[in-house]
Amino acid sequence: MPALASIFTLVFISILVAIQTICVLLYVRVLRAAGTNGIRPEGSVNSSPLKAAVVVSVRGKDPFLKQNLSALLNQSYPSFHVFVVVDSQQDSALPDVKDVQALAPDRIHVSALKTPLATCSLKCSALAEAIERLDDSYEAVAFIDGDAHPYRDWLSNLLGPLQDRRVGVATGNRWYAPSHGEWGSLVRYFWNAGAVVQVWLNCITWGGSMALRTDVIQKIGLLEAMRHSFFDDAAVVRQIRKHGYRTAFVPSVMVANCEEIALASFIAWSERQMIAARSANAGRFMVAIHACCILACIAMPFLTLSMGIWASDGMAIGVSVVSFGVFWIAALLSAMGIERAVQGVFRKNGVEASWSSRRTKLRFFPALVLSHFVYFRVLVGARMRTRVSWRGVDYLLLPKNAVRMIEYRPFVPPSGDVTAESIV
């Protein structure tokens, strides 16, 4: 009986690994096509580039905020302005924002959030406020997070798909390069390695790099949706699907993030990410199936191994060990395969994001294993959570994706020295 159970487990895991491998290979193929699909600075916008507004919401001084904002000044795109909405005049990020504005005062416009709405997150309030202020000459709006570093052709590549009127939103994704190899950073790396494939498969928009035409923003009622949403990208996903527009994933828009994060901070951050995915009403079934499959792949070999040891069944023990190996080696190779493809995208974009070191190599596999157990902790936590903290402000999560800000407070930076750790 233990031998038969172990063989069934091996076959089951092998089938799941084969499905996972196919999905990863398809995603890798898409990434390798980046830069050869016609989405290029010269060809993507043709002879009449859309006049674009790039909107950045800032609350707190992200570790590389100044470098990221400065990179927006070096964009190859010919016709755009940057609109930075800082949370308050007392925000710790304001001096850095002003320093960058001084380099190109005609290109970058800076304002403070005037009306922090209680019915949405502060980020959604800031983005909606910035869009509402735009004049009619702007034909497209691009959004980027303060912790995202745009390469030179980022805006050109992102706006390219919007020439197709069937496309409602164009989006990319992020890739973490944790050079210090902290446990939380490595766990987030593996979490993201799995998430990017699901985001692509489910056509989910990432708010850190997305762009819409202004006429689409008006048609889908995005401003009103944002004013009643906790997450900007979830609001975009809901409205885009409601009105029948397509989502265009741009593989070349892979943005590097070199920030570090502590394990406890990662858990809080990832719970918020899971809540965002749930509120987008996209891919819930796939996320649930994925979680169940991972749980089965971890639990089943352990059970058959225990049965084999109890019954002194050598075959059951051996097959169970093979099952463990098949799952974990496949997970490791999948992450390495995506890493290699992403590095190829980075090289094409002129981005240096190599981060492998002796310390990270020693922690790589243990962090992979740890990430799976943390994943289940996050799933449970996100499911039970009704109150979420985001950069120092607490929100109540209400039915039907509604949210209520409990109390507005200006951002207070964490005590201690300035580090490269993400703000959550």
Buried (B, 14 or more C-beta within 10 A) or exposed (E): EBBEBBBBBBEBBBEBBEEBBEBBEEBBEBBBBBBEBEBBBEEBBEEEBBBBBBBBBBBBBBBBBBEBBBBBEEBBBEBBBBBBBBBBEEBBBBEBBEEBBEEEEEBBBBEBBEEBBEBBBBBBBBBBBBBEBBEEEBBBBBBBBBBBBBBBBBBBBBBBBBBEEEBBBBBBBBBBBBBBBBBBBBBBBBBBBBBBBBBBBBBBBBBBBBBBBBEBBEBBEBBEBBBBBBBBBBBBBBBBBEEEBBBBBBBBBBBBBBBBBBBEBBBBBBBBBBBBBBBBEBBEEEBEEBEEBBBBBBEBBEBBBBBBBEEEBEEBBBBBBBBBEBBBEBBBEBBEBBBEBBBBBBEBBEBEBEBEEEEBEEBBEEBBBBBBEBBEEBBEBBEEBEEBEBBBBEBEBEEEBBBBBEEBBBBEEEEEEEEBBBBB
